[in-house]
Amino acid sequence: MRLTEITYGTAQAFEGYGPGFFRVGGHVLRGAVLVTPWDAGPWGGLGDWAGPVSLKDRIDVLLLGMGAEIAHAPRAFREAVEADGIGLDVMSSPAAARTYNVLLGEGRRIAAALLPV
């Protein structure tokens, strides 16, 4: 099997995570984060879907990381994301970070909103 190193160009990719933090694009971000190929920063959590203005028409899928374990997304959050025409895929935060990097490497239009582990 031939292994090829993945390069992301200028896109923001997850490099690691730990208790209460994520490492993205060479920076450590504490707490909940919203990561897109063009930006990474703090996120207000499940009560803060700020995506409609900045993410609508820019992404196809939002990966929602619910922390260390998978859990259901609150109905209001799910409905707000889907009302903007964005698909929602809910999983644990570690799985969401890995999935984000794979899809980013494929050039997909994605973002990740992750709660800390």
matplotlib code that plots the C-alpha trace (Angstrom):
import matplotlib.pyplot as plt

x = [0.0, 1.3, 0.8, 0.6, 0.9, -2.1, -1.6, -4.4, -2.8, -4.1, -7.2, -7.6, -7.2, -7.3, -3.8, -4.8, -7.1, -7.1, -9.1, -10.8, -8.8, -8.3, -5.2, -6.1, -3.8, -0.9, -3.1, -4.5, -8.2, -9.9, -13.5, -16.0, -14.8, -16.2, -13.8, -14.1, -11.5, -11.0, -11.3, -11.2, -12.3, -14.4, -18.0, -20.9, -22.1, -25.4, -27.4, -25.4, -26.1, -24.3, -23.9, -26.8, -25.0, -21.5, -21.9, -25.1, -24.2, -20.5, -20.8, -22.8, -22.4, -21.8, -20.1, -21.3, -19.1, -20.9, -17.9, -16.4, -19.6, -22.2, -25.5, -28.5, -28.4, -31.0, -34.0, -33.9, -30.2, -30.8, -33.8, -31.9, -29.0, -31.2, -33.4, -30.2, -29.9, -26.9, -26.7, -26.0, -23.9, -23.7, -20.9, -18.4, -15.9, -12.8, -14.7, -15.9, -12.3, -11.0, -13.9, -13.4, -9.8, -10.7, -13.4, -11.2, -8.5, -11.2, -12.0, -15.5, -17.5, -17.6, -17.4, -17.1, -18.7, -17.2, -17.8, -14.7, -13.7]
y = [0.0, 3.4, 6.2, 9.8, 12.8, 15.0, 18.7, 21.2, 24.3, 27.3, 25.5, 25.1, 21.4, 19.7, 18.8, 17.5, 17.8, 17.2, 17.9, 21.3, 22.3, 21.7, 22.4, 23.9, 25.4, 25.7, 27.4, 26.1, 26.9, 26.3, 25.4, 24.9, 25.7, 26.4, 25.4, 26.1, 25.7, 29.5, 30.2, 28.7, 30.2, 30.0, 29.0, 29.8, 26.2, 24.6, 27.7, 29.8, 28.9, 31.9, 30.0, 31.4, 34.6, 33.3, 29.7, 29.6, 28.9, 28.3, 24.7, 21.7, 19.8, 20.8, 18.1, 18.6, 17.1, 16.6, 16.1, 12.8, 10.8, 11.0, 12.6, 13.9, 17.5, 19.8, 20.0, 23.8, 23.7, 20.9, 22.7, 26.0, 24.4, 22.4, 25.5, 27.1, 24.1, 22.7, 19.0, 18.1, 15.0, 14.5, 12.5, 12.6, 15.5, 13.2, 11.5, 14.9, 16.2, 13.2, 13.2, 16.9, 16.4, 13.5, 15.5, 18.6, 16.6, 15.6, 19.3, 19.1, 22.1, 21.4, 23.0, 21.5, 22.8, 20.9, 20.9, 20.1, 16.7]
z = [0.0, -0.9, 1.6, 0.5, 2.8, 2.7, 2.3, 2.9, 1.4, 3.3, 4.6, 8.4, 9.5, 12.9, 14.2, 17.6, 20.6, 24.3, 27.4, 26.7, 23.6, 19.9, 17.8, 14.4, 11.8, 14.3, 17.0, 20.2, 20.7, 24.0, 24.5, 21.7, 18.2, 14.8, 12.0, 8.3, 5.6, 5.7, 9.5, 12.9, 16.2, 19.3, 19.0, 21.5, 21.6, 20.8, 21.7, 19.1, 15.5, 14.0, 10.7, 8.6, 7.8, 7.3, 6.3, 4.2, 0.5, 1.5, 2.9, 2.2, 5.5, 9.1, 11.3, 14.8, 17.5, 20.8, 23.0, 24.1, 23.4, 20.6, 21.6, 19.7, 18.5, 20.1, 17.8, 17.5, 16.4, 13.9, 12.4, 12.1, 10.3, 7.9, 7.2, 5.7, 3.3, 5.2, 6.0, 9.6, 10.7, 14.4, 16.1, 18.9, 18.6, 18.0, 15.2, 13.8, 13.7, 11.9, 9.4, 8.8, 7.8, 5.5, 3.7, 3.7, 1.9, -0.7, -1.3, 0.2, 1.3, 5.0, 8.5, 12.0, 15.2, 18.1, 21.8, 23.9, 25.0]

ax = plt.figure().add_subplot(projection="3d")
ax.plot(x, y, z, "-o")
ax.set_aspect("equal")
plt.show()
